[in-house]
């Protein structure tokens, strides 16, 4: 193939080459959650270790999300509750050490992703879950001198849908998941 033929092939190839991969920054990404505690207060916790990738193709308005959360990194600020949450009544981290979310960007609001359709896998069970993205922004990272994107996303689900039924109905079934995420353009 001559040079002009190669150039023409590149121009006619779908926009896959425009997709960029971003690595989740674990120091700035904390999936957090909240649920009712006996109807008298709302307990909040977060996971302090997560990793994964996000791909974005802003021209084609497409992308993917692939996140892994270390379930043993649960943090309530209450050591006894954290130990119980790691056990078989809740996250059963010995048997299911990782919570995952894999999805595809489903809609855009102008140049920003607005929703992600995917699956949350918790306790070995996968359920369809839509994340709503409330804010999204990319800038040049001042230290790394390459693009970093951040977002705030959320969803809600029933923990019993994943087999986490300890304490029901006394303790709330409805869980609100909020995710602050930052991801750095891969080199």
C-alpha positions as CSV (number, residue, x, y, z in Angstrom):
1,X,0.0,0.0,0.0
2,X,1.4,3.4,-0.9
3,X,1.5,6.4,1.5
4,X,-1.6,8.0,0.1
5,X,-3.5,4.7,0.4
6,X,-2.4,4.3,4.0
7,X,-3.4,7.9,4.8
8,X,-6.8,7.4,3.1
9,X,-7.3,4.2,5.2
10,X,-6.6,6.1,8.4
11,X,-9.1,8.8,7.5
12,X,-11.8,6.3,6.7
13,X,-11.3,4.2,9.8
14,X,-13.9,4.7,12.5
15,X,-13.0,7.1,15.3
16,X,-11.7,4.4,17.6
17,X,-8.3,6.0,17.5
18,X,-9.8,9.1,19.3
19,X,-10.6,7.1,22.4
20,X,-8.4,8.0,25.3
21,X,-7.7,5.9,28.4
22,X,-7.6,7.4,31.9
23,X,-6.3,5.6,35.0
24,X,-8.3,6.1,38.2
25,X,-6.4,8.1,40.8
26,X,-6.8,6.0,44.0
27,X,-5.7,9.0,46.1
28,X,-8.7,11.1,44.8
29,X,-11.4,8.5,44.2
30,X,-13.6,7.4,47.1
31,X,-16.9,5.5,46.5
32,X,-19.1,6.3,49.5
33,X,-22.5,5.2,50.6
34,X,-25.2,5.8,53.1
35,X,-28.0,3.8,54.6
36,X,-30.5,4.1,57.5
37,X,-29.5,2.8,60.9
38,X,-32.7,1.6,62.6
39,X,-34.5,4.6,61.1
40,X,-32.9,7.0,63.7
41,X,-29.8,8.1,61.8
42,X,-28.0,7.7,58.5
43,X,-24.7,6.0,58.6
44,X,-22.1,6.9,56.0
45,X,-19.0,5.0,54.9
46,X,-16.5,4.9,52.1
47,X,-14.0,2.6,50.5
48,X,-10.5,3.9,50.6
49,X,-8.9,1.7,47.9
50,X,-10.1,1.6,44.4
51,X,-8.6,1.3,40.9
52,X,-9.6,1.1,37.3
53,X,-9.9,2.8,34.0
54,X,-12.2,5.1,32.1
55,X,-12.1,5.5,28.3
56,X,-13.5,8.5,26.6
57,X,-14.1,9.4,22.9
58,X,-15.6,12.8,23.0
59,X,-16.0,13.0,19.2
60,X,-18.0,9.8,19.0
61,X,-19.7,10.5,22.4
62,X,-18.8,7.1,23.7
63,X,-16.8,5.6,26.5
64,X,-16.5,2.9,29.2
65,X,-16.0,2.6,32.9
66,X,-14.2,-0.3,34.7
67,X,-13.8,0.1,38.5
68,X,-12.5,-2.3,41.1
69,X,-13.1,-1.6,44.8
70,X,-11.2,-3.3,47.6
71,X,-14.1,-4.3,49.9
72,X,-11.8,-4.7,52.9
73,X,-11.0,-0.9,52.7
74,X,-14.4,0.0,54.1
75,X,-14.2,2.9,56.5
76,X,-17.0,4.2,58.8
77,X,-14.7,5.8,61.3
78,X,-15.8,3.1,63.7
79,X,-13.5,0.1,64.0
80,X,-16.0,-2.3,65.5
81,X,-18.6,-1.6,62.8
82,X,-15.9,-1.9,60.1
83,X,-14.8,-5.3,61.3
84,X,-18.5,-6.5,61.3
85,X,-19.0,-5.0,57.8
86,X,-16.0,-7.0,56.5
87,X,-17.5,-10.3,57.8
88,X,-20.1,-12.7,56.4
89,X,-23.1,-10.6,57.5
90,X,-22.3,-7.8,55.1
91,X,-19.4,-7.7,52.6
92,X,-17.9,-11.1,53.3
93,X,-14.5,-9.8,52.1
94,X,-12.7,-13.2,52.7
95,X,-14.9,-14.7,50.0
96,X,-15.7,-11.6,47.9
97,X,-12.7,-9.3,48.2
98,X,-13.6,-7.0,45.3
99,X,-16.7,-5.0,44.3
100,X,-16.8,-4.0,40.6
101,X,-18.6,-1.7,38.3
102,X,-18.4,-2.0,34.5
103,X,-20.4,0.1,32.2
104,X,-20.7,2.1,29.0
105,X,-21.4,5.8,28.8
106,X,-25.1,6.0,27.7
107,X,-25.8,9.7,27.4
108,X,-24.1,13.0,27.2
109,X,-25.0,16.5,28.2
110,X,-23.2,18.6,25.6
111,X,-19.5,17.6,25.8
112,X,-19.8,15.9,29.2
113,X,-20.9,12.3,30.0
114,X,-24.3,12.3,31.8
115,X,-25.1,8.6,32.5
116,X,-23.4,5.3,32.6
117,X,-25.3,2.0,32.1
118,X,-23.5,-0.9,33.6
119,X,-23.4,-3.7,36.2
120,X,-22.5,-3.6,39.8
121,X,-21.1,-6.9,41.1
122,X,-21.3,-7.3,44.9
123,X,-21.1,-10.5,46.8
124,X,-20.7,-12.4,43.6
125,X,-24.0,-11.1,42.2
126,X,-24.3,-8.7,39.3
127,X,-27.2,-6.3,38.8
128,X,-27.8,-3.6,36.2
129,X,-27.2,-0.1,37.6
130,X,-27.2,3.4,36.1
131,X,-24.9,6.0,37.4
132,X,-26.0,9.6,37.0
133,X,-23.0,12.0,36.5
134,X,-23.7,15.3,38.2
135,X,-20.5,17.1,37.3
136,X,-17.6,16.4,35.0
137,X,-14.6,18.5,34.2
138,X,-11.1,18.0,32.6
139,X,-8.1,20.2,33.1
140,X,-4.3,19.9,32.7
141,X,-3.0,18.4,35.9
142,X,-0.6,21.0,37.4
143,X,1.9,18.3,38.6
144,X,1.8,15.6,35.9
145,X,1.3,18.0,32.9
146,X,-1.4,15.9,31.3
147,X,-5.1,15.8,31.3
148,X,-7.0,14.8,34.4
149,X,-10.8,14.4,34.5
150,X,-13.0,14.5,37.6
151,X,-16.6,13.6,38.1
152,X,-19.3,13.3,40.8
153,X,-21.7,10.4,40.2
154,X,-24.4,8.6,42.2
155,X,-27.0,5.9,42.2
156,X,-29.3,4.0,44.6
157,X,-30.0,0.4,45.1
158,X,-31.4,-2.1,47.6
159,X,-28.7,-4.1,49.3
160,X,-31.0,-7.1,49.6
161,X,-30.9,-7.4,45.8
162,X,-27.3,-8.6,46.3
163,X,-28.1,-11.0,49.1
164,X,-27.0,-8.5,51.9
165,X,-30.0,-9.0,54.2
166,X,-28.5,-8.8,57.7
167,X,-30.6,-6.7,60.0
168,X,-33.5,-6.1,57.7
169,X,-36.0,-4.6,58.1
170,X,-34.6,-2.8,61.2
171,X,-31.6,-1.5,59.3
172,X,-32.3,0.2,56.0
173,X,-32.3,-1.7,52.7
174,X,-32.0,1.4,50.5
175,X,-28.4,2.4,49.8
176,X,-27.3,5.6,48.2
177,X,-23.9,5.3,46.4
178,X,-21.9,8.5,45.7
179,X,-18.6,8.4,43.8
180,X,-16.1,11.1,43.7
181,X,-13.6,10.2,41.0
182,X,-10.5,11.6,39.4
183,X,-8.7,9.9,36.5
184,X,-5.4,10.8,34.8
185,X,-4.8,10.4,31.1
186,X,-2.6,7.3,30.6
187,X,0.9,8.0,29.2
